[in-house]
Amino acid sequence: MSLLPGIAAQPGPADVAAPVRPVVFKAACPECRGCFELAAGALRLAIGASRKTTFYSFTCPECGQAVRKPAGERIVELLTGGGVRTLRLHSTV
């Protein structure tokens, strides 16, 4: 589409679909000390009422160990923005 008669529009950055790269997160296992990248689907985020009950978890692809690590505000922001499935924990009181 062109705004001027007789002149064809040139495709611009908005017209060309950029390849979408999957989001990956760097992680490490405290058990085997392996370092690796995980897709969003390999991580789970649990948001609780306090810092002690807010964490993310994954299974180490190298040793199979279930890993659970605390998630501060910045980690929560990055994981939710990257499409990690989130579970909101509710208090019973």
VOPA-513423 format. One record per residue (C-alpha): residue number from 1; residue in three letters; x, y, z. Coordinates in Angstrom, 2 decimals. Each point is the difference from the previous one (the first is absolute). Layout:
residues N
+-----+------+---------+---------+---------+
: seq : type :       x :       y :       z :
+-----+------+---------+---------+---------+
: NUM :  Ala :       X :       Y :       Z :
...
+-----+------+---------+---------+---------+
***
This chain:
residues 93
+-----+------+---------+---------+---------+
: seq : type :       x :       y :       z :
+-----+------+---------+---------+---------+
:   1 :  Met :    0.00 :    0.00 :    0.00 :
:   2 :  Ser :    1.30 :    3.44 :   -0.84 :
:   3 :  Leu :   -0.99 :    3.43 :    1.14 :
:   4 :  Leu :    1.07 :    1.55 :   -3.33 :
:   5 :  Pro :   -1.74 :   -0.90 :   -3.27 :
:   6 :  Gly :    2.16 :   -2.10 :   -2.34 :
:   7 :  Ile :    2.65 :   -0.82 :    2.60 :
:   8 :  Ala :    0.05 :   -3.44 :    1.59 :
:   9 :  Ala :    0.65 :   -0.20 :    3.69 :
:  10 :  Gln :    3.20 :   -1.67 :    1.15 :
:  11 :  Pro :   -0.36 :   -2.62 :    2.72 :
:  12 :  Gly :    1.20 :    1.41 :    3.29 :
:  13 :  Pro :    0.92 :   -1.58 :    3.31 :
:  14 :  Ala :   -3.65 :   -0.18 :    1.06 :
:  15 :  Asp :   -0.93 :   -1.82 :   -3.22 :
:  16 :  Val :    2.58 :   -2.76 :    0.32 :
:  17 :  Ala :   -0.59 :   -2.67 :    2.62 :
:  18 :  Ala :    3.15 :   -0.48 :    2.04 :
:  19 :  Pro :    0.83 :   -3.57 :    0.93 :
:  20 :  Val :   -1.19 :   -0.73 :    3.51 :
:  21 :  Arg :    2.60 :   -1.57 :    2.23 :
:  22 :  Pro :   -1.26 :   -2.10 :    2.89 :
:  23 :  Val :    0.64 :    1.44 :    3.44 :
:  24 :  Val :    2.59 :   -1.93 :    1.98 :
:  25 :  Phe :    1.20 :    0.47 :    3.55 :
:  26 :  Lys :    3.43 :   -0.80 :    1.36 :
:  27 :  Ala :   -0.11 :   -2.24 :    3.03 :
:  28 :  Ala :    2.33 :   -2.05 :    2.16 :
:  29 :  Cys :   -0.44 :   -3.11 :    2.10 :
:  30 :  Pro :    1.33 :    0.15 :    3.57 :
:  31 :  Glu :    0.24 :   -3.80 :    0.07 :
:  32 :  Cys :    2.17 :   -0.79 :   -3.06 :
:  33 :  Arg :    1.10 :    3.62 :   -0.60 :
:  34 :  Gly :   -1.08 :   -0.25 :   -3.63 :
:  35 :  Cys :   -0.75 :    3.24 :   -1.88 :
:  36 :  Phe :   -2.53 :   -0.05 :   -2.83 :
:  37 :  Glu :   -2.78 :    1.88 :   -1.76 :
:  38 :  Leu :   -3.66 :   -0.86 :    0.56 :
:  39 :  Ala :   -3.04 :    0.89 :   -2.06 :
:  40 :  Ala :   -2.89 :    1.73 :    1.76 :
:  41 :  Gly :   -1.95 :   -3.28 :   -0.02 :
:  42 :  Ala :    2.65 :   -1.70 :    2.14 :
:  43 :  Leu :   -0.42 :    2.47 :    2.87 :
:  44 :  Arg :   -2.81 :    0.58 :    2.50 :
:  45 :  Leu :   -0.48 :    3.13 :    2.09 :
:  46 :  Ala :   -1.92 :    0.03 :    3.28 :
:  47 :  Ile :   -0.93 :    3.39 :    1.44 :
:  48 :  Gly :   -0.83 :   -0.03 :    3.68 :
:  49 :  Ala :   -0.90 :    2.58 :    2.60 :
:  50 :  Ser :    3.62 :    0.52 :    1.04 :
:  51 :  Arg :    3.55 :   -0.26 :   -1.31 :
:  52 :  Lys :    0.31 :   -3.40 :    1.68 :
:  53 :  Thr :   -2.94 :   -1.40 :   -1.97 :
:  54 :  Thr :    0.91 :    1.48 :   -3.39 :
:  55 :  Phe :    2.26 :   -2.29 :   -2.01 :
:  56 :  Tyr :    0.66 :   -1.58 :   -3.37 :
:  57 :  Ser :    0.72 :   -3.63 :   -0.68 :
:  58 :  Phe :    1.28 :   -2.29 :   -2.73 :
:  59 :  Thr :    1.45 :   -3.44 :   -0.48 :
:  60 :  Cys :    3.71 :   -0.08 :   -0.79 :
:  61 :  Pro :    0.41 :   -1.41 :   -3.51 :
:  62 :  Glu :    3.44 :   -1.37 :    0.90 :
:  63 :  Cys :   -0.61 :   -1.89 :    3.27 :
:  64 :  Gly :   -3.81 :   -0.06 :    0.30 :
:  65 :  Gln :   -0.02 :    1.76 :    3.37 :
:  66 :  Ala :   -3.06 :    2.12 :    0.87 :
:  67 :  Val :    1.28 :    3.54 :    0.63 :
:  68 :  Arg :   -1.82 :    2.76 :    1.87 :
:  69 :  Lys :    1.44 :    3.51 :    0.30 :
:  70 :  Pro :   -1.32 :    3.23 :    1.53 :
:  71 :  Ala :   -1.39 :    2.60 :   -2.40 :
:  72 :  Gly :    0.30 :    3.68 :    0.82 :
:  73 :  Glu :   -1.95 :    2.73 :   -1.76 :
:  74 :  Arg :    2.38 :    0.23 :   -2.98 :
:  75 :  Ile :    0.00 :   -3.78 :   -0.55 :
:  76 :  Val :   -3.81 :   -0.07 :    0.17 :
:  77 :  Glu :   -0.15 :    2.83 :   -2.54 :
:  78 :  Leu :    2.39 :   -1.76 :   -2.42 :
:  79 :  Leu :   -1.64 :   -3.41 :    0.29 :
:  80 :  Thr :   -3.57 :    1.25 :   -0.41 :
:  81 :  Gly :    1.07 :    2.21 :   -2.91 :
:  82 :  Gly :    1.67 :   -3.00 :   -1.61 :
:  83 :  Gly :   -3.11 :   -2.16 :    0.11 :
:  84 :  Val :    0.78 :   -2.25 :    2.97 :
:  85 :  Arg :   -3.13 :   -1.62 :    1.43 :
:  86 :  Thr :   -0.89 :    1.62 :    3.30 :
:  87 :  Leu :   -1.84 :   -1.35 :    3.03 :
:  88 :  Arg :   -1.34 :    2.48 :    2.53 :
:  89 :  Leu :    0.03 :   -1.43 :    3.49 :
:  90 :  His :   -2.81 :    1.16 :    2.29 :
:  91 :  Ser :    0.22 :    0.14 :    3.76 :
:  92 :  Thr :   -2.53 :   -2.00 :    1.99 :
:  93 :  Val :   -0.37 :    2.69 :    2.64 :
+-----+------+---------+---------+---------+
***
